């Protein structure tokens, strides 16, 4: 196959706010198989929408989208949360239909979207592998030839005959990625699901996607990891408020995104309505802030001053054990560290946790605080909307000899000592 494999023209997607169905062919087949096996059907998932870009009871998720993807091309799709990236991938994957415009796709497609899509929860890992292969048009013999490799890559061999609804989110993603990558589709579409896996598995996944691209398969990759996007993708598409803001080489588009995204840094976020605040039935985040930890500067965070981080939340249930984690990431989406105040107090109610990032640690640049909920020390869930951004400025100008930002994720003021010696080594 050569030439253009994906052509998108004047694409738009409008949601009517309310109960929006996103059931797929996999869901229908899975429901049928579950009924044959005596189990009830799975519940239909709703499509989430944000408060932005509303007109009355309409939400314009995508507007005037036009682009093409060539055979064998690796395209990165980037943008802030709510920009329309996942909606675009769902349309390209035929999970949902566009409201306006057209999408033409040549070749079979395997998609790995958010955790919970692609597999039927009541089927075992083994059954889901064969179901996905059958949907791709593969014979049982072809699937069997790949089966052992899929299971070995995923590392869930012990649970392969367990219904996937009993998997942890990490197990689910590992198996889902292994299926998507090893069934060798002509087009591989990946959403930001790798954040659920550990660092070692993320490296395996990125390596496998790079291998797929080198083999001439087309890869579409949504990620907040800008290092991975630049490494894997030759071209990038930047979405802002449901529109294409940039389309070009990833080496040019990624810096543009980083500059614009952190220029709008919001050092404090407050959710006054707990019912719409990020979270779930266990906890709701009501505020996150990052402010100067000293009185040297009123509204700027300097490299030399500490950063005061505060998080307010509501605990809603008393019968669950969980804790919250703050992850600090830089402009390239490199995680500098994570920290936690420990297990949340058991009594329901409102709480505030605070910590201080010491001064003379962070390099200048943009940073983002992300919140993760860890339940029972095993199940981790990103609270995607619970993020706040801030910038660190080098107000003392410790730069010597040049004015560009120093490389590195940290920039501590090391104490050096230089002295004259009687003779140099080897003299």
N, C-alpha and C positions, 0 to 999 in steps of 0.2 A: 504494500500500500504506500502510495506517495501522495504529495500535494497536501491540500487543506483537509483536515479531518474534523475540525470543529469550526463552524461559522455562525456567529451570533449577530443578528441585525435588529436594530431598534427595539431591543428587549426591554420590557417593563414588567414589574410585578406589583400588584396592588392587593393588599389584604383588607377585607372588611373585618373590623375588630369584633371579636366574639369567638365562637367555637369553630376553629378552622381545622378540617381533617387533613392529615398527612399520611393516610394509609397507603402502603405501596403494594406492588405485586408480591413481594416476599411475605408481607403481612397476610395477604389473602391466601396464598398457598400454605403458609404456616398455620393459619386458622383452620383451613380445610384438613390438614394433617392432624392437627390437635383434636378436631372433632372425631376423626376416624379413630384416634387413640383413646377417645373418651374424655378428653379434657376440653374445657371451655375455651373460647377465643380470647385473644389478648385484647386489652383495651386500646382504643385508638389514641395516639399521642396528639396533643395540640401543638400548633406552631406558635412559638413565642414571638411577640412583637415588642418593640420599645415605644417610648412616648414621642420620639422624634419623627419628623416628616409626616405628621398627621394632618388630614383635611377632613374635619368632621369625624365621621366614624371610619374613615379610610386611612390606611397606612401605606405610603409609597416606599416599598422596600428597595426597588430598583427602577431606574429611569434612564432611557436612551443609551442602553449598553450596546456597543458595537465592537467586535474584535474577531480575529481568526487565529487558529492554532494549527501549525503545520505538523505533519507526521514526524514523530520522533523528537518533537520539541518539549522542553521542560519549562512550564510557565508557572511562576509564583504569583499568587493573588494575595495582596496585603491590604491592611487598613485597620483602623481602630475598631473596637467592639461596636456592633450595630451598624457597620458601614454597608452591609449587604453581602458579605463574602459567602456565608453559609447558604443564604438564599440562592445565590448564583450557582453554587455547586449542586444544590438540590434540583434546580431546573436542568442543568447539564446532565445530571444523573437520572432524569425522568422521575424523580421522586414527587415533584410538583410541577404544574404546568405554568407557563408564562401568561400574564394577562394580555400583553401586547407583544408584537414582534415575532421573530422566528429563531429557532435553533436547529441547525443541521449537524448531526453527528454521524460519522462514518466509522464503523468498527464496533466491536463489543466493549462494554464499559464495566469496570468494577470500581465501586465507590466505597470509601470508608469515611463516613460522615461522623456526626457526634455519637458518643457512646449510647447504644440502644437501638441504632439502626443497623440493617443488614442481616441480623440474626433474628430468629424467632425464639423468644425466651423459654417456651415450654419444650423446645427440642434440645437434644444433647449437642455437645460440640461436634461429635461425629456426624449426626444427622444434619446439622447446619452446614458442614463442609460439603456434603453431597447435595444439599438443597442449592447452595450457591453455585456449585459446579453445573448442576442441571439447568439452572436459570441462564447460565452462560452458553448452554448448548453443548456441554462436554458429556461424553459418554461415561458410564460407570468405570470402564477400564482406564480412561484418561484421568479420572479423578483419583483412582486407586494408585496410579503411577506417581502422583504428587502427594498422596496422603501422609506417608511417613515423614517427608520433608517438611510439610506444613506443621505437623504435630511437634516435630523436633525443634523447629524454629520458635514455636510459640511457648514451649516449655510447660504445657498443660496436659501432658500425657496421662498423668494420674487421674485427671478429671474429665477425660475426653468423652466418657459415657454418662456424664452428669448434665442435667439441664443447665443451659447457660444462665438462666435467671439466678442460679446459686453461685455464679462466679463473682469474684471481686471485680471492680472496674478495671484493675490492671490486667487480670487474667483475660477478661473479655476483650480488651483492646489488643493484647498480644495475639490471641487466636484470630480475631478479626483481621488484623494486619497481615498475619501469615497467610490467611486464605486469600486476601486481596492481592498480595504480591506474588504468590506462588502459582495461582491459576493462570498466570501469564495472559492477562487481557491485552487488547491492543491499546486501550486508553485506561490509565490508572488515575483516579481522582481521590485526593486525600485531604480531609479537613484537619483542623488542629486537634487531633486526638492523641498525639504522641506525648503530650504533656502529662498524661496519666501514667505512662510507663516510667521506669527508672532510667538513669542516665545511660547505663550499659545497653538497655534495650532500645533507647532512642538512637544510639549510635548504630546499632544493627539495622534499624528501620531506615535511617538515612542512607546507609550503605546499600541496602537493597533497592531503594528508590533510585539511587545513582546508577546502580547496575542495570535497572530496567530502562533508564534513559539511554544508557550506552548501547543497549541492545536494540534501540530503535523504537521502543514503545513511547507513547505520548504520556506525559505526566503533568497533572495539574495539582498544585500544592498550595494549600492555605496554611499559613503559619505566622506566629508572632516572633519566631526565632529568625532574626534577620541574617545571622551568620549562616544558618542552614539554607535560607532562600538564596543568598548570593552564591553559596557553594554549589547548590543543586540546580538552580534555574538560570538559564541564559537570559530570560526575559521576565519582567514583572509587570503586573497590572495593579495600580493603586486605586482603591475605591474610597470615596469620601461621600457620605450621606447618600449612598445608593447610586452614585454616578462615577464614571471613570475620570479620575483626576490626572493620571499619568499612565503611559503605556510605552515601554521601551526597555533597553538593557537593564538588567537588575542592578548592575553597578552604578547606574544613574538614578533609577527610581527609588531604590532603598534609601540612599542618603536624603533624597527629597522627602520621603515619608518620615524619616527620623527627625529631620529639621522642623517639619510642619507639626508633627504630632506632639513633640515636646515643647514647641513654642507656645502651645496652648495649655501648658501645665496647670493643673488644678490642685493646689496643695491642700485643699480641704474639701471633702464631700460629705454632705448631710442628706439623709433620707428622712423627712419629717413624717411620712406615712409608712408605718411599719409593715402594713399589708403589701406594699409594693417594693419594700426594701429588699436588697439581695439576700438570699438565704433560702431556708426550707422550713420544714415543720419542727426542726430542732432549734434553730437560731436565726435571727435576723440582724444584719449589720445596719446600724443606724447612723454611724459617722466614722470617718477615717481622716486623719490630718497628719501633715508633716510640717513642722514650723521651726524657726530658728530657736535653738536652745540657749541662746545668750542674748543680751541686750545690745550687742554691738551694732546690729543692723535691724531695722524694724520689719522689713518685708523680704529681705534677701537672705538666703542660706549660703553662707560662705564655707569654703573648704576648711577653714580653721575653726569654725564654731560647731558645737554639737547639734544634732537634729533631734527634736522631740517628736516622737511618734505616738499618737493616741488612737485607740479604737474603742468605739462604743457599740454595744450589742445587747439584744434581748434574748435571754434563754427562755424557751417556750415550754419545754418538757423537763420533767425531773427524772425520768426512768432510763435515760441514755447517757453513756459515757462518751465524751468527745472533747477535742481541743481545737483551737484555732491557731493557724500558722500564718505569719507574715513573711512573704518572699520579696526580697529587694532585687529588682532586675534593672540593668542599665539600658542605654539606647539600642544596643545590639541584642537585647533580650538575653544577655548572659546573667545567670543568677549569681549574685554576689554572696548572699547568705540567706538563711531562713531562721526565724526565731519564733518562739511560742511562750506565752505566759503560763503554760502548763494546762492541766485539766480544768475545764470550766467549772465554776462552783455548781453544786448539784441543785440548789434551790432556784426555781424559775424567778426571773426578774431582770432588771436592767443593770448592766455592769460596764465599767470602763477599765481598760488595760492600757498602760503606757510604758514606754521604754525610751532610752536615749542612745542614739548612734553617736559614738564619740567623734569629736572634731579631729582634724588632721588625719582622716582616713579615706574619705571618698574623693575621687578625682572630680574635676569640673565636668559638667554635662547634665543630661536628663536622666531621671530615675523614676521607677514606678513601683508602688507597693501593691502586691496582689495577696488576696486572702484565700486560704485553703481551709476547708473543714475536714478534720480527720475523725472518723467515727469508729469507736471500738479498737483504736490503734491499727486498723486494717483498711478501712474504706475511706479513700480520699476524694473529695469533690471540690473543684475550683468554684468559687463564688465569683463568676466572671465580671459582674458589674461592680464588685466591691474592689475597685482600684482607685488609687490617687497618684497623681504625678507631681514631681517637683524638680526644680533645677538647683544645682550647686554651682556657685560662682567662685572664681579665684580672685577675690577682692584685694588680696595683698600682692598679687602678681609675683608669685615665686618663680615664674618662668625665667630662664636664663638663656640668652642668646637667640631665642626665637619666640614668636607670639602665638604659634599654633597650640592647640590642646595637646598636652602630653599624652602619650599612649599609656595604656594600662587601665585596669579597673579600679585600682586604689592608688593613692599618691601620698604616702606618709613622709613626713619631713625627717629623713634619717640623719643621724648625727655623724658627720665625717670628720676625720682628723688626718691632716696631711703634714708630713715632716720630711726634711732633707736627710738622705742617708749618706753614709761615707762612700759607698760604691754600689751601683746597681748590680743585680744578679746577672752573671754572664759577662760582666764588663772586664 
